[in-house]
Amino acid sequence: MLKTGALDEVEALAARRLDPLLPAMKAHGVPALIRHLAGQITLEQAAAIGRADTRHYAKRQYTWFRHQLPEFEWVRPEEAGTRWIASLCSQ
């Protein structure tokens, strides 16, 4: 995302001086990139924080889904298409 303009987007967001409690200002990586733009941390440190935030969020989502859908059959992404087609053909 950094290679495709995330830093520019966060710079424009920071320039608006929005309330830091707004959801857009708390998005994964945004606070760290704002700290980078303020000279508090390096770009690599900001990127590492953003990656860690994203991993933690994905783990929380996985845990939530696992508890909400205990009967759901989890499959590997590469198997999803063939299993879905097989389930349709068996109906």
N, CA, C and O atoms as a printed pandas DataFrame, in Angstrom:
     atom_number atom_name residue_name chain_id  residue_number  x_coord  y_coord  z_coord
0              1         N          MET        A               1    0.823   -1.186    0.000
1              2        CA          MET        A               1    0.000    0.000    0.000
2              3         C          MET        A               1    0.871    1.255    0.000
3              4         O          MET        A               1    0.506    2.279   -0.578
4              5         N          LEU        A               2    2.019    1.158    0.654
5              6        CA          LEU        A               2    2.912    2.316    0.651
6              7         C          LEU        A               2    3.383    2.634   -0.766
7              8         O          LEU        A               2    3.562    3.799   -1.121
8              9         N          LYS        A               3    3.582    1.600   -1.568
9             10        CA          LYS        A               3    4.049    1.804   -2.942
10            11         C          LYS        A               3    2.960    2.391   -3.837
11            12         O          LYS        A               3    3.254    2.936   -4.900
12            13         N          THR        A               4    1.709    2.280   -3.408
13            14        CA          THR        A               4    0.613    2.756   -4.255
14            15         C          THR        A               4   -0.048    4.022   -3.715
15            16         O          THR        A               4   -1.163    4.359   -4.114
16            17         N          GLY        A               5    0.636    4.725   -2.808
17            18        CA          GLY        A               5    0.147    6.040   -2.413
18            19         C          GLY        A               5   -0.435    6.192   -1.019
19            20         O          GLY        A               5   -1.016    7.233   -0.713
20            21         N          ALA        A               6   -0.297    5.190   -0.168
21            22        CA          ALA        A               6   -0.864    5.288    1.183
22            23         C          ALA        A               6   -0.260    6.456    1.958
23            24         O          ALA        A               6   -0.970    7.147    2.689
24            25         N          LEU        A               7    1.030    6.678    1.807
25            26        CA          LEU        A               7    1.665    7.768    2.545
26            27         C          LEU        A               7    1.105    9.122    2.104
27            28         O          LEU        A               7    0.856    9.990    2.941
28            29         N          ASP        A               8    0.908    9.305    0.816
29            30        CA          ASP        A               8    0.321   10.558    0.319
30            31         C          ASP        A               8   -1.097   10.740    0.849
31            32         O          ASP        A               8   -1.498   11.843    1.219
32            33         N          GLU        A               9   -1.851    9.636    0.880
33            34        CA          GLU        A               9   -3.222    9.694    1.370
34            35         C          GLU        A               9   -3.253   10.079    2.858
35            36         O          GLU        A               9   -4.077   10.892    3.278
36            37         N          VAL        A              10   -2.360    9.494    3.635
37            38        CA          VAL        A              10   -2.308    9.807    5.064
38            39         C          VAL        A              10   -1.809   11.233    5.278
39            40         O          VAL        A              10   -2.257   11.913    6.202
40            41         N          GLU        A              11   -0.895   11.687    4.443
41            42        CA          GLU        A              11   -0.419   13.064    4.548
42            43         C          GLU        A              11   -1.581   14.042    4.327
43            44         O          GLU        A              11   -1.713   15.028    5.052
44            45         N          ALA        A              12   -2.411   13.766    3.332
45            46        CA          ALA        A              12   -3.575   14.621    3.063
46            47         C          ALA        A              12   -4.573   14.553    4.220
47            48         O          ALA        A              12   -5.183   15.559    4.580
48            49         N          LEU        A              13   -4.732   13.383    4.786
49            50        CA          LEU        A              13   -5.626   13.204    5.927
50            51         C          LEU        A              13   -5.113   13.983    7.134
51            52         O          LEU        A              13   -5.880   14.664    7.813
52            53         N          ALA        A              14   -3.823   13.880    7.394
53            54        CA          ALA        A              14   -3.222   14.587    8.534
54            55         C          ALA        A              14   -3.323   16.100    8.366
55            56         O          ALA        A              14   -3.488   16.830    9.344
56            57         N          ALA        A              15   -3.225   16.559    7.138
57            58        CA          ALA        A              15   -3.304   18.002    6.873
58            59         C          ALA        A              15   -4.674   18.571    7.229
59            60         O          ALA        A              15   -4.810   19.770    7.473
60            61         N          ARG        A              16   -5.677   17.715    7.258
61            62        CA          ARG        A              16   -7.031   18.172    7.594
62            63         C          ARG        A              16   -7.219   18.363    9.097
63            64         O          ARG        A              16   -8.225   18.922    9.534
64            65         N          ARG        A              17   -6.249   17.899    9.887
65            66        CA          ARG        A              17   -6.282   18.049   11.346
66            67         C          ARG        A              17   -7.612   17.555   11.940
67            68         O          ARG        A              17   -8.253   18.241   12.736
68            69         N          LEU        A              18   -7.997   16.356   11.528
69            70        CA          LEU        A              18   -9.225   15.751   12.012
70            71         C          LEU        A              18   -9.047   15.222   13.435
71            72         O          LEU        A              18   -7.923   15.029   13.900
72            73         N          ASP        A              19  -10.147   14.995   14.105
73            74        CA          ASP        A              19  -10.126   14.415   15.451
74            75         C          ASP        A              19   -9.482   13.034   15.375
75            76         O          ASP        A              19   -9.927   12.204   14.583
76            77         N          PRO        A              20   -8.449   12.763   16.172
77            78        CA          PRO        A              20   -7.772   11.463   16.118
78            79         C          PRO        A              20   -8.671   10.292   16.507
79            80         O          PRO        A              20   -8.311    9.139   16.272
80            81         N          LEU        A              21   -9.832   10.565   17.097
81            82        CA          LEU        A              21  -10.746    9.492   17.482
82            83         C          LEU        A              21  -11.684    9.069   16.351
83            84         O          LEU        A              21  -12.419    8.091   16.492
84            85         N          LEU        A              22  -11.666    9.789   15.244
85            86        CA          LEU        A              22  -12.491    9.406   14.097
86            87         C          LEU        A              22  -11.997    8.081   13.519
87            88         O          LEU        A              22  -10.793    7.822   13.516
88            89         N          PRO        A              23  -12.907    7.242   13.031
89            90        CA          PRO        A              23  -12.493    5.940   12.487
90            91         C          PRO        A              23  -11.409    6.037   11.403
91            92         O          PRO        A              23  -10.489    5.219   11.392
92            93         N          ALA        A              24  -11.494    6.992   10.516
93            94        CA          ALA        A              24  -10.486    7.122    9.455
94            95         C          ALA        A              24   -9.093    7.384   10.027
95            96         O          ALA        A              24   -8.085    6.971    9.452
96            97         N          MET        A              25   -9.054    8.068   11.155
97            98        CA          MET        A              25   -7.761    8.393   11.758
98            99         C          MET        A              25   -7.193    7.221   12.564
99           100         O          MET        A              25   -6.025    7.234   12.953
100          101         N          LYS        A              26   -8.029    6.214   12.808
101          102        CA          LYS        A              26   -7.598    5.044   13.565
102          103         C          LYS        A              26   -7.418    3.820   12.674
103          104         O          LYS        A              26   -7.137    2.732   13.177
104          105         N          ALA        A              27   -7.573    3.977   11.367
105          106        CA          ALA        A              27   -7.444    2.855   10.438
106          107         C          ALA        A              27   -6.049    2.243   10.542
107          108         O          ALA        A              27   -5.089    2.914   10.918
108          109         N          HIS        A              28   -5.957    0.971   10.206
109          110        CA          HIS        A              28   -4.676    0.261   10.315
110          111         C          HIS        A              28   -3.567    1.015    9.600
111          112         O          HIS        A              28   -3.662    1.285    8.403
112          113         N          GLY        A              29   -2.539    1.348   10.322
113          114        CA          GLY        A              29   -1.377    2.015    9.754
114          115         C          GLY        A              29   -1.431    3.529    9.759
115          116         O          GLY        A              29   -0.383    4.171    9.686
116          117         N          VAL        A              30   -2.610    4.122    9.843
117          118        CA          VAL        A              30   -2.719    5.577    9.758
118          119         C          VAL        A              30   -1.996    6.271   10.925
119          120         O          VAL        A              30   -1.192    7.169   10.679
120          121         N          PRO        A              31   -2.253    5.888   12.182
121          122        CA          PRO        A              31   -1.548    6.575   13.263
122          123         C          PRO        A              31   -0.020    6.462   13.150
123          124         O          PRO        A              31    0.703    7.418   13.432
124          125         N          ALA        A              32    0.454    5.296   12.740
125          126        CA          ALA        A              32    1.906    5.120   12.603
126          127         C          ALA        A              32    2.461    5.980   11.468
127          128         O          ALA        A              32    3.539    6.559   11.605
128          129         N          LEU        A              33    1.742    6.070   10.355
129          130        CA          LEU        A              33    2.222    6.905    9.255
130          131         C          LEU        A              33    2.189    8.382    9.631
131          132         O          LEU        A              33    3.051    9.149    9.202
132          133         N          ILE        A              34    1.215    8.783   10.419
133          134        CA          ILE        A              34    1.183   10.170   10.900
134          135         C          ILE        A              34    2.384   10.428   11.805
135          136         O          ILE        A              34    3.000   11.492   11.743
136          137         N          ARG        A              35    2.710    9.453   12.641
137          138        CA          ARG        A              35    3.917    9.602   13.488
138          139         C          ARG        A              35    5.174    9.702   12.627
139          140         O          ARG        A              35    6.090   10.457   12.950
140          141         N          HIS        A              36    5.219    8.941   11.532
141          142        CA          HIS        A              36    6.361    9.029   10.617
142          143         C          HIS        A              36    6.440   10.420    9.984
143          144         O          HIS        A              36    7.510   11.026    9.923
144          145         N          LEU        A              37    5.300   10.912    9.517
145          146        CA          LEU        A              37    5.288   12.237    8.892
146          147         C          LEU        A              37    5.694   13.337    9.873
147          148         O          LEU        A              37    6.228   14.371    9.471
148          149         N          ALA        A              38    5.439   13.106   11.155
149          150        CA          ALA        A              38    5.828   14.074   12.185
150          151         C          ALA        A              38    7.291   13.907   12.593
151          152         O          ALA        A              38    7.795   14.651   13.435
152          153         N          GLY        A              39    7.975   12.918   11.988
153          154        CA          GLY        A              39    9.393   12.707   12.285
154          155         C          GLY        A              39    9.655   11.916   13.552
155          156         O          GLY        A              39   10.783   11.906   14.045
156          157         N          GLN        A              40    8.649   11.259   14.087
157          158        CA          GLN        A              40    8.809   10.513   15.335
158          159         C          GLN        A              40    9.343    9.107   15.137
159          160         O          GLN        A              40   10.032    8.580   16.009
160          161         N          ILE        A              41    9.032    8.485   13.990
161          162        CA          ILE        A              41    9.515    7.138   13.689
162          163         C          ILE        A              41    9.881    7.058   12.211
163          164         O          ILE        A              41    9.472    7.902   11.413
164          165         N          THR        A              42   10.657    6.033   11.855
165          166        CA          THR        A              42   11.046    5.847   10.460
166          167         C          THR        A              42    9.876    5.257    9.664
167          168         O          THR        A              42    8.909    4.751   10.233
168          169         N          LEU        A              43    9.989    5.334    8.346
169          170        CA          LEU        A              43    8.968    4.757    7.489
170          171         C          LEU        A              43    8.901    3.244    7.687
171          172         O          LEU        A              43    7.812    2.670    7.699
172          173         N          GLU        A              44   10.042    2.602    7.840
173          174        CA          GLU        A              44   10.057    1.153    8.061
174          175         C          GLU        A              44    9.370    0.796    9.384
175          176         O          GLU        A              44    8.644   -0.195    9.458
176          177         N          GLN        A              45    9.595    1.593   10.416
177          178        CA          GLN        A              45    8.911    1.337   11.692
178          179         C          GLN        A              45    7.402    1.502   11.525
179          180         O          GLN        A              45    6.627    0.700   12.046
180          181         N          ALA        A              46    6.989    2.531   10.806
181          182        CA          ALA        A              46    5.563    2.759   10.567
182          183         C          ALA        A              46    4.966    1.602    9.778
183          184         O          ALA        A              46    3.861    1.152   10.083
184          185         N          ALA        A              47    5.675    1.119    8.777
185          186        CA          ALA        A              47    5.196   -0.006    7.979
186          187         C          ALA        A              47    5.071   -1.265    8.838
187          188         O          ALA        A              47    4.103   -2.015    8.713
188          189         N          ALA        A              48    6.048   -1.488    9.704
189          190        CA          ALA        A              48    6.007   -2.663   10.589
190          191         C          ALA        A              48    4.814   -2.584   11.541
191          192         O          ALA        A              48    4.158   -3.594   11.796
192          193         N          ILE        A              49    4.534   -1.409   12.060
193          194        CA          ILE        A              49    3.377   -1.224   12.947
194          195         C          ILE        A              49    2.086   -1.490   12.168
195          196         O          ILE        A              49    1.190   -2.162   12.678
196          197         N          GLY        A              50    1.983   -0.982   10.964
197          198        CA          GLY        A              50    0.808   -1.212   10.131
198          199         C          GLY        A              50    0.598   -2.683    9.828
199          200         O          GLY        A              50   -0.529   -3.176    9.879
200          201         N          ARG        A              51    1.687   -3.394    9.511
201          202        CA          ARG        A              51    1.576   -4.841    9.246
202          203         C          ARG        A              51    1.118   -5.579   10.495
203          204         O          ARG        A              51    0.257   -6.456   10.419
204          205         N          ALA        A              52    1.689   -5.228   11.651
205          206        CA          ALA        A              52    1.301   -5.885   12.907
206          207         C          ALA        A              52   -0.160   -5.602   13.242
207          208         O          ALA        A              52   -0.887   -6.506   13.655
208          209         N          ASP        A              53   -0.595   -4.354   13.068
209          210        CA          ASP        A              53   -2.004   -4.007   13.312
210          211         C          ASP        A              53   -2.927   -4.841   12.435
211          212         O          ASP        A              53   -3.959   -5.329   12.898
212          213         N          THR        A              54   -2.559   -5.003   11.177
213          214        CA          THR        A              54   -3.381   -5.767   10.236
214          215         C          THR        A              54   -3.426   -7.240   10.626
215          216         O          THR        A              54   -4.490   -7.858   10.584
216          217         N          ARG        A              55   -2.278   -7.811   11.007
217          218        CA          ARG        A              55   -2.249   -9.222   11.438
218          219         C          ARG        A              55   -3.118   -9.427   12.675
219          220         O          ARG        A              55   -3.871  -10.397   12.749
220          221         N          HIS        A              56   -3.019   -8.526   13.641
221          222        CA          HIS        A              56   -3.821   -8.649   14.868
222          223         C          HIS        A              56   -5.310   -8.567   14.553
223          224         O          HIS        A              56   -6.106   -9.321   15.113
224          225         N          TYR        A              57   -5.685   -7.669   13.671
225          226        CA          TYR        A              57   -7.086   -7.528   13.279
226          227         C          TYR        A              57   -7.583   -8.800   12.589
227          228         O          TYR        A              57   -8.678   -9.282   12.882
228          229         N          ALA        A              58   -6.782   -9.338   11.677
229          230        CA          ALA        A              58   -7.173  -10.567   10.977
230          231         C          ALA        A              58   -7.335  -11.716   11.961
231          232         O          ALA        A              58   -8.256  -12.522   11.828
232          233         N          LYS        A              59   -6.454  -11.797   12.941
233          234        CA          LYS        A              59   -6.552  -12.864   13.947
234          235         C          LYS        A              59   -7.835  -12.713   14.767
235          236         O          LYS        A              59   -8.511  -13.701   15.052
236          237         N          ARG        A              60   -8.168  -11.479   15.145
237          238        CA          ARG        A              60   -9.412  -11.251   15.890
238          239         C          ARG        A              60  -10.625  -11.628   15.052
239          240         O          ARG        A              60  -11.575  -12.217   15.567
240          241         N          GLN        A              61  -10.602  -11.292   13.757
241          242        CA          GLN        A              61  -11.709  -11.664   12.876
242          243         C          GLN        A              61  -11.849  -13.178   12.786
243          244         O          GLN        A              61  -12.954  -13.711   12.876
244          245         N          TYR        A              62  -10.743  -13.859   12.611
245          246        CA          TYR        A              62  -10.764  -15.316   12.499
246          247         C          TYR        A              62  -11.338  -15.927   13.779
247          248         O          TYR        A              62  -12.168  -16.834   13.718
248          249         N          THR        A              63  -10.902  -15.436   14.919
249          250        CA          THR        A              63  -11.406  -15.944   16.196
250          251         C          THR        A              63  -12.903  -15.690   16.316
251          252         O          THR        A              63  -13.642  -16.574   16.748
252          253         N          TRP        A              64  -13.362  -14.506   15.944
253          254        CA          TRP        A              64  -14.777  -14.175   16.021
254          255         C          TRP        A              64  -15.590  -15.111   15.136
255          256         O          TRP        A              64  -16.597  -15.668   15.573
256          257         N          PHE        A              65  -15.149  -15.283   13.882
257          258        CA          PHE        A              65  -15.878  -16.151   12.964
258          259         C          PHE        A              65  -15.898  -17.595   13.451
259          260         O          PHE        A              65  -16.913  -18.280   13.330
260          261         N          ARG        A              66  -14.781  -18.055   13.998
261          262        CA          ARG        A              66  -14.706  -19.431   14.477
262          263         C          ARG        A              66  -15.749  -19.673   15.570
263          264         O          ARG        A              66  -16.346  -20.748   15.627
264          265         N          HIS        A              67  -15.971  -18.682   16.435
265          266        CA          HIS        A              67  -16.940  -18.836   17.518
266          267         C          HIS        A              67  -18.374  -18.578   17.054
267          268         O          HIS        A              67  -19.308  -19.146   17.619
268          269         N          GLN        A              68  -18.562  -17.749   16.059
269          270        CA          GLN        A              68  -19.904  -17.445   15.568
270          271         C          GLN        A              68  -20.443  -18.530   14.646
271          272         O          GLN        A              68  -21.652  -18.743   14.564
272          273         N          LEU        A              69  -19.547  -19.207   13.960
273          274        CA          LEU        A              69  -19.954  -20.209   12.974
274          275         C          LEU        A              69  -19.291  -21.561   13.264
275          276         O          LEU        A              69  -18.519  -22.052   12.440
276          277         N          PRO        A              70  -19.582  -22.173   14.431
277          278        CA          PRO        A              70  -18.869  -23.407   14.785
278          279         C          PRO        A              70  -19.133  -24.557   13.812
279          280         O          PRO        A              70  -18.299  -25.453   13.677
280          281         N          GLU        A              71  -20.290  -24.543   13.130
281          282        CA          GLU        A              71  -20.620  -25.633   12.205
282          283         C          GLU        A              71  -20.051  -25.414   10.805
283          284         O          GLU        A              71  -20.143  -26.300    9.955
284          285         N          PHE        A              72  -19.475  -24.265   10.564
285          286        CA          PHE        A              72  -18.941  -23.928    9.247
286          287         C          PHE        A              72  -17.716  -24.776    8.947
287          288         O          PHE        A              72  -16.837  -24.935    9.795
288          289         N          GLU        A              73  -17.662  -25.317    7.743
289          290        CA          GLU        A              73  -16.509  -26.114    7.340
290          291         C          GLU        A              73  -15.460  -25.205    6.710
291          292         O          GLU        A              73  -15.664  -24.677    5.617
292          293         N          TRP        A              74  -14.349  -25.027    7.396
293          294        CA          TRP        A              74  -13.284  -24.164    6.890
294          295         C          TRP        A              74  -12.464  -24.946    5.875
295          296         O          TRP        A              74  -12.098  -26.096    6.118
296          297         N          VAL        A              75  -12.177  -24.322    4.738
297          298        CA          VAL        A              75  -11.374  -24.962    3.700
298          299         C          VAL        A              75  -10.275  -24.003    3.246
299          300         O          VAL        A              75  -10.361  -22.788    3.425
300          301         N          ARG        A              76   -9.263  -24.582    2.664
301          302        CA          ARG        A              76   -8.178  -23.770    2.128
302          303         C          ARG        A              76   -8.701  -23.002    0.906
303          304         O          ARG        A              76   -9.546  -23.517    0.174
304          305         N          PRO        A              77   -8.206  -21.775    0.680
305          306        CA          PRO        A              77   -8.714  -20.977   -0.446
306          307         C          PRO        A              77   -8.653  -21.707   -1.788
307          308         O          PRO        A              77   -9.569  -21.590   -2.601
308          309         N          GLU        A              78   -7.583  -22.455   -2.019
309          310        CA          GLU        A              78   -7.443  -23.137   -3.304
310          311         C          GLU        A              78   -8.453  -24.281   -3.463
311          312         O          GLU        A              78   -8.697  -24.732   -4.582
312          313         N          GLU        A              79   -9.042  -24.754   -2.357
313          314        CA          GLU        A              79  -10.041  -25.821   -2.407
314          315         C          GLU        A              79  -11.469  -25.274   -2.447
315          316         O          GLU        A              79  -12.405  -26.015   -2.748
316          317         N          ALA        A              80  -11.639  -24.017   -2.153
317          318        CA          ALA        A              80  -12.985  -23.447   -2.001
318          319         C          ALA        A              80  -13.826  -23.596   -3.263
319          320         O          ALA        A              80  -14.989  -23.990   -3.176
320          321         N          GLY        A              81  -13.279  -23.298   -4.409
321          322        CA          GLY        A              81  -14.041  -23.381   -5.649
322          323         C          GLY        A              81  -14.498  -24.794   -5.957
323          324         O          GLY        A              81  -15.655  -25.007   -6.319
324          325         N          THR        A              82  -13.605  -25.759   -5.820
325          326        CA          THR        A              82  -13.974  -27.142   -6.140
326          327         C          THR        A              82  -14.973  -27.695   -5.140
327          328         O          THR        A              82  -15.871  -28.445   -5.525
328          329         N          ARG        A              83  -14.843  -27.349   -3.875
329          330        CA          ARG        A              83  -15.816  -27.829   -2.871
330          331         C          ARG        A              83  -17.178  -27.200   -3.098
331          332         O          ARG        A              83  -18.200  -27.870   -2.950
332          333         N          TRP        A              84  -17.210  -25.922   -3.453
333          334        CA          TRP        A              84  -18.473  -25.235   -3.683
334          335         C          TRP        A              84  -19.188  -25.863   -4.878
335          336         O          TRP        A              84  -20.394  -26.105   -4.832
336          337         N          ILE        A              85  -18.440  -26.123   -5.940
337          338        CA          ILE        A              85  -19.026  -26.733   -7.138
338          339         C          ILE        A              85  -19.515  -28.147   -6.810
339          340         O          ILE        A              85  -20.600  -28.541   -7.236
340          341         N          ALA        A              86  -18.716  -28.912   -6.053
341          342        CA          ALA        A              86  -19.105  -30.267   -5.684
342          343         C          ALA        A              86  -20.377  -30.266   -4.843
343          344         O          ALA        A              86  -21.233  -31.135   -5.010
344          345         N          SER        A              87  -20.504  -29.291   -3.939
345          346        CA          SER        A              87  -21.708  -29.227   -3.097
346          347         C          SER        A              87  -22.935  -28.877   -3.933
347          348         O          SER        A              87  -24.032  -29.350   -3.632
348          349         N          LEU        A              88  -22.779  -28.074   -4.958
349          350        CA          LEU        A              88  -23.904  -27.735   -5.843
350          351         C          LEU        A              88  -24.325  -28.953   -6.668
351          352         O          LEU        A              88  -25.514  -29.178   -6.893
352          353         N          CYS        A              89  -23.362  -29.716   -7.107
353          354        CA          CYS        A              89  -23.673  -30.892   -7.945
354          355         C          CYS        A              89  -24.332  -32.000   -7.136
355          356         O          CYS        A              89  -25.080  -32.800   -7.698
356          357         N          SER        A              90  -24.080  -32.069   -5.848
357          358        CA          SER        A              90  -24.664  -33.123   -5.023
358          359         C          SER        A              90  -26.081  -32.796   -4.558
359          360         O          SER        A              90  -26.730  -33.634   -3.933
360          361         N          GLN        A              91  -26.564  -31.610   -4.848
361          362        CA          GLN        A              91  -27.906  -31.233   -4.401
362          363         C          GLN        A              91  -28.978  -31.758   -5.309
363          364         O          GLN        A              91  -30.162  -31.524   -5.065
